[in-house]
Amino acid sequence: MGSPHEKAQTAGWDVCPGPTPTASRRLEDQLPALEELTGHIATLRAMGVHVLYGEGGFIPDKPGEGRPDAYPWHLAPAAAEAVAGRRDAP
């Protein structure tokens, strides 16, 4: 019994991996095998998850180039309000 996905399937769970954009890039060559193993795969954004890290959200500075005043603190409460149906997503 190998991967966590296989263990979950053995226990009777349907597994639908939802890798982050970063994980998708790092695992790009492994995604077809993972999809074959589980029967499906979806990105978090495709599943309706508001991803605040990366394109359209927070893109970190390189080490030593910190700009705390430019940190997008507003994204998290705006996303929470969007999920609660109180406004459009950021």
HTML snippet that shows the backbone in 3Dmol.js (N, CA, C, O; Angstrom):
<script src="https://3Dmol.org/build/3Dmol-min.js"></script>
<div id="view" style="width:600px;height:400px;position:relative"></div>
<script>
const pdb = `
ATOM      1  N   MET A   1       0.857  -1.164   0.000  1.00  0.00           N
ATOM      2  CA  MET A   1       0.000   0.000   0.000  1.00  0.00           C
ATOM      3  C   MET A   1       0.903   1.226   0.000  1.00  0.00           C
ATOM      4  O   MET A   1       1.603   1.478   0.981  1.00  0.00           O
ATOM      5  N   GLY A   2       0.895   1.997  -1.097  1.00  0.00           N
ATOM      6  CA  GLY A   2       1.850   3.067  -1.245  1.00  0.00           C
ATOM      7  C   GLY A   2       1.404   4.447  -0.793  1.00  0.00           C
ATOM      8  O   GLY A   2       1.498   4.794   0.384  1.00  0.00           O
ATOM      9  N   SER A   3       0.924   5.214  -1.735  1.00  0.00           N
ATOM     10  CA  SER A   3       0.664   6.632  -1.503  1.00  0.00           C
ATOM     11  C   SER A   3      -0.527   6.872  -0.574  1.00  0.00           C
ATOM     12  O   SER A   3      -1.338   5.976  -0.344  1.00  0.00           O
ATOM     13  N   PRO A   4      -0.619   8.094  -0.046  1.00  0.00           N
ATOM     14  CA  PRO A   4      -1.799   8.433   0.765  1.00  0.00           C
ATOM     15  C   PRO A   4      -3.095   8.272  -0.022  1.00  0.00           C
ATOM     16  O   PRO A   4      -4.135   7.934   0.544  1.00  0.00           O
ATOM     17  N   HIS A   5      -3.029   8.517  -1.333  1.00  0.00           N
ATOM     18  CA  HIS A   5      -4.219   8.363  -2.167  1.00  0.00           C
ATOM     19  C   HIS A   5      -4.675   6.907  -2.200  1.00  0.00           C
ATOM     20  O   HIS A   5      -5.863   6.607  -2.084  1.00  0.00           O
ATOM     21  N   GLU A   6      -3.703   6.011  -2.359  1.00  0.00           N
ATOM     22  CA  GLU A   6      -4.030   4.580  -2.387  1.00  0.00           C
ATOM     23  C   GLU A   6      -4.571   4.119  -1.039  1.00  0.00           C
ATOM     24  O   GLU A   6      -5.510   3.325  -0.986  1.00  0.00           O
ATOM     25  N   LYS A   7      -3.984   4.612   0.051  1.00  0.00           N
ATOM     26  CA  LYS A   7      -4.468   4.238   1.385  1.00  0.00           C
ATOM     27  C   LYS A   7      -5.904   4.711   1.588  1.00  0.00           C
ATOM     28  O   LYS A   7      -6.729   3.977   2.133  1.00  0.00           O
ATOM     29  N   ALA A   8      -6.203   5.927   1.154  1.00  0.00           N
ATOM     30  CA  ALA A   8      -7.560   6.456   1.300  1.00  0.00           C
ATOM     31  C   ALA A   8      -8.547   5.645   0.459  1.00  0.00           C
ATOM     32  O   ALA A   8      -9.654   5.351   0.911  1.00  0.00           O
ATOM     33  N   GLN A   9      -8.150   5.285  -0.760  1.00  0.00           N
ATOM     34  CA  GLN A   9      -9.028   4.482  -1.618  1.00  0.00           C
ATOM     35  C   GLN A   9      -9.271   3.099  -1.013  1.00  0.00           C
ATOM     36  O   GLN A   9     -10.387   2.584  -1.072  1.00  0.00           O
ATOM     37  N   THR A  10      -8.238   2.503  -0.437  1.00  0.00           N
ATOM     38  CA  THR A  10      -8.373   1.203   0.204  1.00  0.00           C
ATOM     39  C   THR A  10      -9.362   1.276   1.366  1.00  0.00           C
ATOM     40  O   THR A  10     -10.072   0.313   1.656  1.00  0.00           O
ATOM     41  N   ALA A  11      -9.393   2.435   2.026  1.00  0.00           N
ATOM     42  CA  ALA A  11     -10.320   2.632   3.148  1.00  0.00           C
ATOM     43  C   ALA A  11     -11.727   2.996   2.671  1.00  0.00           C
ATOM     44  O   ALA A  11     -12.616   3.231   3.489  1.00  0.00           O
ATOM     45  N   GLY A  12     -11.932   3.042   1.349  1.00  0.00           N
ATOM     46  CA  GLY A  12     -13.260   3.295   0.813  1.00  0.00           C
ATOM     47  C   GLY A  12     -13.556   4.731   0.429  1.00  0.00           C
ATOM     48  O   GLY A  12     -14.700   5.058   0.114  1.00  0.00           O
ATOM     49  N   TRP A  13     -12.554   5.595   0.447  1.00  0.00           N
ATOM     50  CA  TRP A  13     -12.756   6.996   0.100  1.00  0.00           C
ATOM     51  C   TRP A  13     -12.575   7.227  -1.392  1.00  0.00           C
ATOM     52  O   TRP A  13     -11.734   6.589  -2.026  1.00  0.00           O
ATOM     53  N   ASP A  14     -13.360   8.135  -1.950  1.00  0.00           N
ATOM     54  CA  ASP A  14     -13.141   8.618  -3.307  1.00  0.00           C
ATOM     55  C   ASP A  14     -12.184   9.788  -3.182  1.00  0.00           C
ATOM     56  O   ASP A  14     -12.456  10.726  -2.433  1.00  0.00           O
ATOM     57  N   VAL A  15     -11.086   9.754  -3.889  1.00  0.00           N
ATOM     58  CA  VAL A  15     -10.050  10.773  -3.755  1.00  0.00           C
ATOM     59  C   VAL A  15     -10.037  11.652  -4.997  1.00  0.00           C
ATOM     60  O   VAL A  15      -9.886  11.164  -6.117  1.00  0.00           O
ATOM     61  N   CYS A  16     -10.195  12.946  -4.786  1.00  0.00           N
ATOM     62  CA  CYS A  16     -10.106  13.918  -5.879  1.00  0.00           C
ATOM     63  C   CYS A  16      -9.040  14.932  -5.507  1.00  0.00           C
ATOM     64  O   CYS A  16      -9.331  15.908  -4.817  1.00  0.00           O
ATOM     65  N   PRO A  17      -7.808  14.717  -5.954  1.00  0.00           N
ATOM     66  CA  PRO A  17      -6.743  15.653  -5.617  1.00  0.00           C
ATOM     67  C   PRO A  17      -7.036  17.049  -6.172  1.00  0.00           C
ATOM     68  O   PRO A  17      -7.527  17.199  -7.291  1.00  0.00           O
ATOM     69  N   GLY A  18      -6.730  18.038  -5.384  1.00  0.00           N
ATOM     70  CA  GLY A  18      -6.886  19.428  -5.786  1.00  0.00           C
ATOM     71  C   GLY A  18      -5.606  20.182  -5.517  1.00  0.00           C
ATOM     72  O   GLY A  18      -5.532  20.931  -4.543  1.00  0.00           O
ATOM     73  N   PRO A  19      -4.587  20.010  -6.354  1.00  0.00           N
ATOM     74  CA  PRO A  19      -3.303  20.653  -6.085  1.00  0.00           C
ATOM     75  C   PRO A  19      -3.358  22.164  -6.271  1.00  0.00           C
ATOM     76  O   PRO A  19      -4.123  22.672  -7.090  1.00  0.00           O
ATOM     77  N   THR A  20      -2.551  22.865  -5.514  1.00  0.00           N
ATOM     78  CA  THR A  20      -2.417  24.304  -5.694  1.00  0.00           C
ATOM     79  C   THR A  20      -1.726  24.559  -7.030  1.00  0.00           C
ATOM     80  O   THR A  20      -1.152  23.637  -7.609  1.00  0.00           O
ATOM     81  N   PRO A  21      -1.770  25.784  -7.524  1.00  0.00           N
ATOM     82  CA  PRO A  21      -1.055  26.065  -8.774  1.00  0.00           C
ATOM     83  C   PRO A  21       0.432  25.726  -8.691  1.00  0.00           C
ATOM     84  O   PRO A  21       1.003  25.207  -9.650  1.00  0.00           O
ATOM     85  N   THR A  22       1.057  26.015  -7.558  1.00  0.00           N
ATOM     86  CA  THR A  22       2.480  25.704  -7.393  1.00  0.00           C
ATOM     87  C   THR A  22       2.705  24.203  -7.425  1.00  0.00           C
ATOM     88  O   THR A  22       3.625  23.724  -8.089  1.00  0.00           O
ATOM     89  N   ALA A  23       1.868  23.457  -6.710  1.00  0.00           N
ATOM     90  CA  ALA A  23       2.006  22.000  -6.706  1.00  0.00           C
ATOM     91  C   ALA A  23       1.760  21.433  -8.096  1.00  0.00           C
ATOM     92  O   ALA A  23       2.440  20.491  -8.504  1.00  0.00           O
ATOM     93  N   SER A  24       0.811  21.981  -8.823  1.00  0.00           N
ATOM     94  CA  SER A  24       0.543  21.505 -10.188  1.00  0.00           C
ATOM     95  C   SER A  24       1.766  21.665 -11.077  1.00  0.00           C
ATOM     96  O   SER A  24       2.086  20.780 -11.870  1.00  0.00           O
ATOM     97  N   ARG A  25       2.448  22.794 -10.941  1.00  0.00           N
ATOM     98  CA  ARG A  25       3.662  23.001 -11.741  1.00  0.00           C
ATOM     99  C   ARG A  25       4.761  22.025 -11.330  1.00  0.00           C
ATOM    100  O   ARG A  25       5.439  21.456 -12.185  1.00  0.00           O
ATOM    101  N   ARG A  26       4.941  21.832 -10.024  1.00  0.00           N
ATOM    102  CA  ARG A  26       6.005  20.934  -9.554  1.00  0.00           C
ATOM    103  C   ARG A  26       5.727  19.476  -9.897  1.00  0.00           C
ATOM    104  O   ARG A  26       6.652  18.703 -10.147  1.00  0.00           O
ATOM    105  N   LEU A  27       4.460  19.109  -9.908  1.00  0.00           N
ATOM    106  CA  LEU A  27       4.068  17.719 -10.162  1.00  0.00           C
ATOM    107  C   LEU A  27       3.613  17.480 -11.595  1.00  0.00           C
ATOM    108  O   LEU A  27       3.028  16.440 -11.895  1.00  0.00           O
ATOM    109  N   GLU A  28       3.876  18.434 -12.479  1.00  0.00           N
ATOM    110  CA  GLU A  28       3.332  18.378 -13.834  1.00  0.00           C
ATOM    111  C   GLU A  28       3.515  17.026 -14.507  1.00  0.00           C
ATOM    112  O   GLU A  28       2.580  16.513 -15.122  1.00  0.00           O
ATOM    113  N   ASP A  29       4.704  16.442 -14.402  1.00  0.00           N
ATOM    114  CA  ASP A  29       4.949  15.159 -15.058  1.00  0.00           C
ATOM    115  C   ASP A  29       4.256  13.991 -14.347  1.00  0.00           C
ATOM    116  O   ASP A  29       4.113  12.917 -14.931  1.00  0.00           O
ATOM    117  N   GLN A  30       3.824  14.187 -13.091  1.00  0.00           N
ATOM    118  CA  GLN A  30       3.161  13.128 -12.335  1.00  0.00           C
ATOM    119  C   GLN A  30       1.635  13.222 -12.366  1.00  0.00           C
ATOM    120  O   GLN A  30       0.952  12.283 -11.956  1.00  0.00           O
ATOM    121  N   LEU A  31       1.096  14.342 -12.847  1.00  0.00           N
ATOM    122  CA  LEU A  31      -0.355  14.534 -12.821  1.00  0.00           C
ATOM    123  C   LEU A  31      -1.136  13.487 -13.615  1.00  0.00           C
ATOM    124  O   LEU A  31      -2.177  13.032 -13.142  1.00  0.00           O
ATOM    125  N   PRO A  32      -0.668  13.082 -14.821  1.00  0.00           N
ATOM    126  CA  PRO A  32      -1.416  12.049 -15.535  1.00  0.00           C
ATOM    127  C   PRO A  32      -1.526  10.734 -14.742  1.00  0.00           C
ATOM    128  O   PRO A  32      -2.584  10.104 -14.742  1.00  0.00           O
ATOM    129  N   ALA A  33      -0.457  10.325 -14.076  1.00  0.00           N
ATOM    130  CA  ALA A  33      -0.494   9.093 -13.275  1.00  0.00           C
ATOM    131  C   ALA A  33      -1.415   9.255 -12.075  1.00  0.00           C
ATOM    132  O   ALA A  33      -2.129   8.323 -11.707  1.00  0.00           O
ATOM    133  N   LEU A  34      -1.402  10.430 -11.468  1.00  0.00           N
ATOM    134  CA  LEU A  34      -2.270  10.693 -10.332  1.00  0.00           C
ATOM    135  C   LEU A  34      -3.736  10.683 -10.764  1.00  0.00           C
ATOM    136  O   LEU A  34      -4.597  10.165 -10.053  1.00  0.00           O
ATOM    137  N   GLU A  35      -4.009  11.259 -11.933  1.00  0.00           N
ATOM    138  CA  GLU A  35      -5.375  11.239 -12.457  1.00  0.00           C
ATOM    139  C   GLU A  35      -5.821   9.813 -12.780  1.00  0.00           C
ATOM    140  O   GLU A  35      -6.972   9.450 -12.541  1.00  0.00           O
ATOM    141  N   GLU A  36      -4.912   9.014 -13.319  1.00  0.00           N
ATOM    142  CA  GLU A  36      -5.243   7.613 -13.607  1.00  0.00           C
ATOM    143  C   GLU A  36      -5.516   6.842 -12.314  1.00  0.00           C
ATOM    144  O   GLU A  36      -6.432   6.021 -12.261  1.00  0.00           O
ATOM    145  N   LEU A  37      -4.737   7.101 -11.294  1.00  0.00           N
ATOM    146  CA  LEU A  37      -4.898   6.432 -10.007  1.00  0.00           C
ATOM    147  C   LEU A  37      -6.235   6.786  -9.358  1.00  0.00           C
ATOM    148  O   LEU A  37      -6.930   5.906  -8.848  1.00  0.00           O
ATOM    149  N   THR A  38      -6.595   8.060  -9.376  1.00  0.00           N
ATOM    150  CA  THR A  38      -7.785   8.505  -8.654  1.00  0.00           C
ATOM    151  C   THR A  38      -9.037   8.585  -9.510  1.00  0.00           C
ATOM    152  O   THR A  38     -10.149   8.597  -8.981  1.00  0.00           O
ATOM    153  N   GLY A  39      -8.871   8.639 -10.821  1.00  0.00           N
ATOM    154  CA  GLY A  39     -10.026   8.767 -11.708  1.00  0.00           C
ATOM    155  C   GLY A  39     -10.352  10.210 -12.037  1.00  0.00           C
ATOM    156  O   GLY A  39     -11.146  10.471 -12.941  1.00  0.00           O
ATOM    157  N   HIS A  40      -9.767  11.135 -11.334  1.00  0.00           N
ATOM    158  CA  HIS A  40      -9.990  12.554 -11.608  1.00  0.00           C
ATOM    159  C   HIS A  40      -8.978  13.411 -10.848  1.00  0.00           C
ATOM    160  O   HIS A  40      -8.339  12.969  -9.893  1.00  0.00           O
ATOM    161  N   ILE A  41      -8.864  14.628 -11.304  1.00  0.00           N
ATOM    162  CA  ILE A  41      -8.021  15.625 -10.625  1.00  0.00           C
ATOM    163  C   ILE A  41      -8.578  16.987 -10.995  1.00  0.00           C
ATOM    164  O   ILE A  41      -9.068  17.178 -12.108  1.00  0.00           O
ATOM    165  N   ALA A  42      -8.508  17.915 -10.090  1.00  0.00           N
ATOM    166  CA  ALA A  42      -9.017  19.260 -10.355  1.00  0.00           C
ATOM    167  C   ALA A  42      -8.132  20.277  -9.662  1.00  0.00           C
ATOM    168  O   ALA A  42      -7.562  20.006  -8.604  1.00  0.00           O
ATOM    169  N   THR A  43      -8.023  21.428 -10.256  1.00  0.00           N
ATOM    170  CA  THR A  43      -7.295  22.476  -9.575  1.00  0.00           C
ATOM    171  C   THR A  43      -8.219  23.087  -8.530  1.00  0.00           C
ATOM    172  O   THR A  43      -9.443  22.999  -8.634  1.00  0.00           O
ATOM    173  N   LEU A  44      -7.625  23.697  -7.537  1.00  0.00           N
ATOM    174  CA  LEU A  44      -8.436  24.314  -6.485  1.00  0.00           C
ATOM    175  C   LEU A  44      -9.342  25.393  -7.059  1.00  0.00           C
ATOM    176  O   LEU A  44     -10.506  25.495  -6.672  1.00  0.00           O
ATOM    177  N   ARG A  45      -8.821  26.196  -7.976  1.00  0.00           N
ATOM    178  CA  ARG A  45      -9.650  27.244  -8.570  1.00  0.00           C
ATOM    179  C   ARG A  45     -10.833  26.636  -9.328  1.00  0.00           C
ATOM    180  O   ARG A  45     -11.943  27.164  -9.267  1.00  0.00           O
ATOM    181  N   ALA A  46     -10.601  25.532 -10.040  1.00  0.00           N
ATOM    182  CA  ALA A  46     -11.689  24.888 -10.775  1.00  0.00           C
ATOM    183  C   ALA A  46     -12.741  24.317  -9.834  1.00  0.00           C
ATOM    184  O   ALA A  46     -13.897  24.147 -10.222  1.00  0.00           O
ATOM    185  N   MET A  47     -12.342  24.018  -8.593  1.00  0.00           N
ATOM    186  CA  MET A  47     -13.271  23.487  -7.602  1.00  0.00           C
ATOM    187  C   MET A  47     -13.998  24.609  -6.860  1.00  0.00           C
ATOM    188  O   MET A  47     -14.817  24.344  -5.979  1.00  0.00           O
ATOM    189  N   GLY A  48     -13.698  25.873  -7.217  1.00  0.00           N
ATOM    190  CA  GLY A  48     -14.367  26.999  -6.591  1.00  0.00           C
ATOM    191  C   GLY A  48     -13.657  27.556  -5.377  1.00  0.00           C
ATOM    192  O   GLY A  48     -14.220  28.378  -4.654  1.00  0.00           O
ATOM    193  N   VAL A  49     -12.419  27.119  -5.138  1.00  0.00           N
ATOM    194  CA  VAL A  49     -11.662  27.615  -3.995  1.00  0.00           C
ATOM    195  C   VAL A  49     -11.014  28.940  -4.372  1.00  0.00           C
ATOM    196  O   VAL A  49     -10.430  29.061  -5.449  1.00  0.00           O
ATOM    197  N   HIS A  50     -11.111  29.920  -3.509  1.00  0.00           N
ATOM    198  CA  HIS A  50     -10.460  31.202  -3.731  1.00  0.00           C
ATOM    199  C   HIS A  50      -9.008  31.072  -3.292  1.00  0.00           C
ATOM    200  O   HIS A  50      -8.713  31.028  -2.097  1.00  0.00           O
ATOM    201  N   VAL A  51      -8.098  31.009  -4.270  1.00  0.00           N
ATOM    202  CA  VAL A  51      -6.677  30.894  -3.981  1.00  0.00           C
ATOM    203  C   VAL A  51      -6.091  32.299  -3.947  1.00  0.00           C
ATOM    204  O   VAL A  51      -6.092  33.002  -4.958  1.00  0.00           O
ATOM    205  N   LEU A  52      -5.597  32.700  -2.797  1.00  0.00           N
ATOM    206  CA  LEU A  52      -5.094  34.055  -2.627  1.00  0.00           C
ATOM    207  C   LEU A  52      -3.596  34.156  -2.846  1.00  0.00           C
ATOM    208  O   LEU A  52      -3.032  35.244  -2.724  1.00  0.00           O
ATOM    209  N   TYR A  53      -2.949  33.069  -3.161  1.00  0.00           N
ATOM    210  CA  TYR A  53      -1.506  33.046  -3.360  1.00  0.00           C
ATOM    211  C   TYR A  53      -1.234  32.836  -4.837  1.00  0.00           C
ATOM    212  O   TYR A  53      -1.754  31.894  -5.436  1.00  0.00           O
ATOM    213  N   GLY A  54      -0.434  33.692  -5.425  1.00  0.00           N
ATOM    214  CA  GLY A  54      -0.096  33.544  -6.835  1.00  0.00           C
ATOM    215  C   GLY A  54      -0.820  34.573  -7.684  1.00  0.00           C
ATOM    216  O   GLY A  54      -1.270  35.601  -7.177  1.00  0.00           O
ATOM    217  N   GLU A  55      -0.930  34.299  -8.959  1.00  0.00           N
ATOM    218  CA  GLU A  55      -1.548  35.219  -9.904  1.00  0.00           C
ATOM    219  C   GLU A  55      -2.933  35.649  -9.438  1.00  0.00           C
ATOM    220  O   GLU A  55      -3.780  34.816  -9.116  1.00  0.00           O
ATOM    221  N   GLY A  56      -3.152  36.956  -9.406  1.00  0.00           N
ATOM    222  CA  GLY A  56      -4.425  37.479  -8.951  1.00  0.00           C
ATOM    223  C   GLY A  56      -4.522  37.618  -7.442  1.00  0.00           C
ATOM    224  O   GLY A  56      -5.571  37.992  -6.918  1.00  0.00           O
ATOM    225  N   GLY A  57      -3.440  37.320  -6.742  1.00  0.00           N
ATOM    226  CA  GLY A  57      -3.420  37.396  -5.282  1.00  0.00           C
ATOM    227  C   GLY A  57      -2.070  37.873  -4.799  1.00  0.00           C
ATOM    228  O   GLY A  57      -1.524  38.846  -5.319  1.00  0.00           O
ATOM    229  N   PHE A  58      -1.539  37.199  -3.819  1.00  0.00           N
ATOM    230  CA  PHE A  58      -0.258  37.568  -3.228  1.00  0.00           C
ATOM    231  C   PHE A  58       0.876  36.876  -3.956  1.00  0.00           C
ATOM    232  O   PHE A  58       0.919  35.648  -4.026  1.00  0.00           O
ATOM    233  N   ILE A  59       1.798  37.667  -4.500  1.00  0.00           N
ATOM    234  CA  ILE A  59       3.019  37.139  -5.106  1.00  0.00           C
ATOM    235  C   ILE A  59       4.168  37.672  -4.256  1.00  0.00           C
ATOM    236  O   ILE A  59       4.430  38.875  -4.258  1.00  0.00           O
ATOM    237  N   PRO A  60       4.852  36.797  -3.534  1.00  0.00           N
ATOM    238  CA  PRO A  60       5.887  37.262  -2.606  1.00  0.00           C
ATOM    239  C   PRO A  60       7.075  37.893  -3.319  1.00  0.00           C
ATOM    240  O   PRO A  60       7.396  37.572  -4.464  1.00  0.00           O
ATOM    241  N   ASP A  61       7.711  38.803  -2.591  1.00  0.00           N
ATOM    242  CA  ASP A  61       8.944  39.418  -3.076  1.00  0.00           C
ATOM    243  C   ASP A  61      10.073  38.419  -2.940  1.00  0.00           C
ATOM    244  O   ASP A  61       9.964  37.421  -2.227  1.00  0.00           O
ATOM    245  N   LYS A  62      11.155  38.704  -3.635  1.00  0.00           N
ATOM    246  CA  LYS A  62      12.363  37.900  -3.475  1.00  0.00           C
ATOM    247  C   LYS A  62      12.932  38.177  -2.088  1.00  0.00           C
ATOM    248  O   LYS A  62      12.683  39.241  -1.521  1.00  0.00           O
ATOM    249  N   PRO A  63      13.694  37.230  -1.533  1.00  0.00           N
ATOM    250  CA  PRO A  63      14.291  37.450  -0.218  1.00  0.00           C
ATOM    251  C   PRO A  63      15.052  38.779  -0.157  1.00  0.00           C
ATOM    252  O   PRO A  63      15.825  39.117  -1.053  1.00  0.00           O
ATOM    253  N   GLY A  64      14.812  39.508   0.913  1.00  0.00           N
ATOM    254  CA  GLY A  64      15.480  40.782   1.113  1.00  0.00           C
ATOM    255  C   GLY A  64      14.790  41.967   0.459  1.00  0.00           C
ATOM    256  O   GLY A  64      15.231  43.105   0.621  1.00  0.00           O
ATOM    257  N   GLU A  65      13.723  41.719  -0.274  1.00  0.00           N
ATOM    258  CA  GLU A  65      13.008  42.795  -0.956  1.00  0.00           C
ATOM    259  C   GLU A  65      11.631  43.040  -0.343  1.00  0.00           C
ATOM    260  O   GLU A  65      10.713  43.503  -1.020  1.00  0.00           O
ATOM    261  N   GLY A  66      11.500  42.725   0.934  1.00  0.00           N
ATOM    262  CA  GLY A  66      10.209  42.852   1.593  1.00  0.00           C
ATOM    263  C   GLY A  66       9.630  44.257   1.528  1.00  0.00           C
ATOM    264  O   GLY A  66      10.343  45.243   1.718  1.00  0.00           O
ATOM    265  N   ARG A  67       8.344  44.338   1.259  1.00  0.00           N
ATOM    266  CA  ARG A  67       7.629  45.611   1.246  1.00  0.00           C
ATOM    267  C   ARG A  67       6.329  45.417   2.019  1.00  0.00           C
ATOM    268  O   ARG A  67       5.275  45.242   1.408  1.00  0.00           O
ATOM    269  N   PRO A  68       6.382  45.444   3.345  1.00  0.00           N
ATOM    270  CA  PRO A  68       5.181  45.203   4.148  1.00  0.00           C
ATOM    271  C   PRO A  68       4.012  46.109   3.789  1.00  0.00           C
ATOM    272  O   PRO A  68       2.856  45.703   3.903  1.00  0.00           O
ATOM    273  N   ASP A  69       4.301  47.334   3.357  1.00  0.00           N
ATOM    274  CA  ASP A  69       3.231  48.256   3.002  1.00  0.00           C
ATOM    275  C   ASP A  69       2.482  47.823   1.739  1.00  0.00           C
ATOM    276  O   ASP A  69       1.359  48.266   1.504  1.00  0.00           O
ATOM    277  N   ALA A  70       3.099  46.958   0.925  1.00  0.00           N
ATOM    278  CA  ALA A  70       2.460  46.495  -0.303  1.00  0.00           C
ATOM    279  C   ALA A  70       1.739  45.154  -0.122  1.00  0.00           C
ATOM    280  O   ALA A  70       1.138  44.644  -1.067  1.00  0.00           O
ATOM    281  N   TYR A  71       1.795  44.583   1.080  1.00  0.00           N
ATOM    282  CA  TYR A  71       1.147  43.288   1.329  1.00  0.00           C
ATOM    283  C   TYR A  71      -0.368  43.429   1.162  1.00  0.00           C
ATOM    284  O   TYR A  71      -0.962  44.345   1.730  1.00  0.00           O
ATOM    285  N   PRO A  72      -0.993  42.551   0.405  1.00  0.00           N
ATOM    286  CA  PRO A  72      -2.426  42.684   0.110  1.00  0.00           C
ATOM    287  C   PRO A  72      -3.328  42.142   1.230  1.00  0.00           C
ATOM    288  O   PRO A  72      -4.054  41.168   1.033  1.00  0.00           O
ATOM    289  N   TRP A  73      -3.276  42.770   2.383  1.00  0.00           N
ATOM    290  CA  TRP A  73      -4.074  42.315   3.524  1.00  0.00           C
ATOM    291  C   TRP A  73      -5.560  42.270   3.195  1.00  0.00           C
ATOM    292  O   TRP A  73      -6.292  41.464   3.769  1.00  0.00           O
ATOM    293  N   HIS A  74      -6.007  43.101   2.305  1.00  0.00           N
ATOM    294  CA  HIS A  74      -7.430  43.199   1.984  1.00  0.00           C
ATOM    295  C   HIS A  74      -7.990  41.957   1.289  1.00  0.00           C
ATOM    296  O   HIS A  74      -9.205  41.760   1.289  1.00  0.00           O
ATOM    297  N   LEU A  75      -7.143  41.120   0.700  1.00  0.00           N
ATOM    298  CA  LEU A  75      -7.633  39.975  -0.072  1.00  0.00           C
ATOM    299  C   LEU A  75      -8.366  38.939   0.779  1.00  0.00           C
ATOM    300  O   LEU A  75      -9.394  38.416   0.350  1.00  0.00           O
ATOM    301  N   ALA A  76      -7.864  38.634   1.966  1.00  0.00           N
ATOM    302  CA  ALA A  76      -8.491  37.588   2.793  1.00  0.00           C
ATOM    303  C   ALA A  76      -9.899  37.984   3.237  1.00  0.00           C
ATOM    304  O   ALA A  76     -10.818  37.187   3.049  1.00  0.00           O
ATOM    305  N   PRO A  77     -10.125  39.176   3.819  1.00  0.00           N
ATOM    306  CA  PRO A  77     -11.496  39.501   4.204  1.00  0.00           C
ATOM    307  C   PRO A  77     -12.421  39.662   2.995  1.00  0.00           C
ATOM    308  O   PRO A  77     -13.609  39.348   3.078  1.00  0.00           O
ATOM    309  N   ALA A  78     -11.881  40.151   1.871  1.00  0.00           N
ATOM    310  CA  ALA A  78     -12.707  40.288   0.674  1.00  0.00           C
ATOM    311  C   ALA A  78     -13.142  38.916   0.163  1.00  0.00           C
ATOM    312  O   ALA A  78     -14.285  38.746  -0.261  1.00  0.00           O
ATOM    313  N   ALA A  79     -12.234  37.938   0.202  1.00  0.00           N
ATOM    314  CA  ALA A  79     -12.592  36.578  -0.226  1.00  0.00           C
ATOM    315  C   ALA A  79     -13.608  35.965   0.717  1.00  0.00           C
ATOM    316  O   ALA A  79     -14.536  35.292   0.268  1.00  0.00           O
ATOM    317  N   ALA A  80     -13.452  36.184   2.015  1.00  0.00           N
ATOM    318  CA  ALA A  80     -14.418  35.654   2.985  1.00  0.00           C
ATOM    319  C   ALA A  80     -15.792  36.264   2.767  1.00  0.00           C
ATOM    320  O   ALA A  80     -16.801  35.563   2.847  1.00  0.00           O
ATOM    321  N   GLU A  81     -15.841  37.557   2.494  1.00  0.00           N
ATOM    322  CA  GLU A  81     -17.124  38.205   2.224  1.00  0.00           C
ATOM    323  C   GLU A  81     -17.747  37.666   0.938  1.00  0.00           C
ATOM    324  O   GLU A  81     -18.965  37.513   0.856  1.00  0.00           O
ATOM    325  N   ALA A  82     -16.912  37.378  -0.069  1.00  0.00           N
ATOM    326  CA  ALA A  82     -17.426  36.817  -1.324  1.00  0.00           C
ATOM    327  C   ALA A  82     -18.028  35.440  -1.095  1.00  0.00           C
ATOM    328  O   ALA A  82     -19.085  35.125  -1.643  1.00  0.00           O
ATOM    329  N   VAL A  83     -17.368  34.620  -0.294  1.00  0.00           N
ATOM    330  CA  VAL A  83     -17.877  33.279   0.006  1.00  0.00           C
ATOM    331  C   VAL A  83     -19.197  33.381   0.770  1.00  0.00           C
ATOM    332  O   VAL A  83     -20.105  32.575   0.568  1.00  0.00           O
ATOM    333  N   ALA A  84     -19.289  34.369   1.637  1.00  0.00           N
ATOM    334  CA  ALA A  84     -20.504  34.560   2.419  1.00  0.00           C
ATOM    335  C   ALA A  84     -21.612  35.217   1.591  1.00  0.00           C
ATOM    336  O   ALA A  84     -22.725  35.411   2.078  1.00  0.00           O
ATOM    337  N   GLY A  85     -21.298  35.559   0.330  1.00  0.00           N
ATOM    338  CA  GLY A  85     -22.308  36.127  -0.548  1.00  0.00           C
ATOM    339  C   GLY A  85     -22.537  37.615  -0.328  1.00  0.00           C
ATOM    340  O   GLY A  85     -23.567  38.150  -0.741  1.00  0.00           O
ATOM    341  N   ARG A  86     -21.601  38.282   0.309  1.00  0.00           N
ATOM    342  CA  ARG A  86     -21.791  39.692   0.608  1.00  0.00           C
ATOM    343  C   ARG A  86     -21.188  40.617  -0.421  1.00  0.00           C
ATOM    344  O   ARG A  86     -21.464  41.817  -0.405  1.00  0.00           O
ATOM    345  N   ARG A  87     -20.356  40.082  -1.335  1.00  0.00           N
ATOM    346  CA  ARG A  87     -19.765  40.913  -2.390  1.00  0.00           C
ATOM    347  C   ARG A  87     -19.053  40.032  -3.390  1.00  0.00           C
ATOM    348  O   ARG A  87     -18.964  38.820  -3.191  1.00  0.00           O
ATOM    349  N   ASP A  88     -18.539  40.616  -4.468  1.00  0.00           N
ATOM    350  CA  ASP A  88     -17.811  39.869  -5.480  1.00  0.00           C
ATOM    351  C   ASP A  88     -16.437  39.487  -4.967  1.00  0.00           C
ATOM    352  O   ASP A  88     -15.866  40.169  -4.116  1.00  0.00           O
ATOM    353  N   ALA A  89     -15.910  38.384  -5.497  1.00  0.00           N
ATOM    354  CA  ALA A  89     -14.583  37.912  -5.094  1.00  0.00           C
ATOM    355  C   ALA A  89     -13.520  38.885  -5.569  1.00  0.00           C
ATOM    356  O   ALA A  89     -13.721  39.586  -6.560  1.00  0.00           O
ATOM    357  N   PRO A  90     -12.376  38.938  -4.863  1.00  0.00           N
ATOM    358  CA  PRO A  90     -11.281  39.837  -5.266  1.00  0.00           C
ATOM    359  C   PRO A  90     -10.690  39.416  -6.583  1.00  0.00           C
ATOM    360  O   PRO A  90      -9.761  40.055  -7.076  1.00  0.00           O
TER     361      PRO A  90
END
`;
const viewer = $3Dmol.createViewer("view");
viewer.addModel(pdb, "pdb");
viewer.setStyle({}, {cartoon: {color: "spectrum"}});
viewer.zoomTo();
viewer.render();
</script>
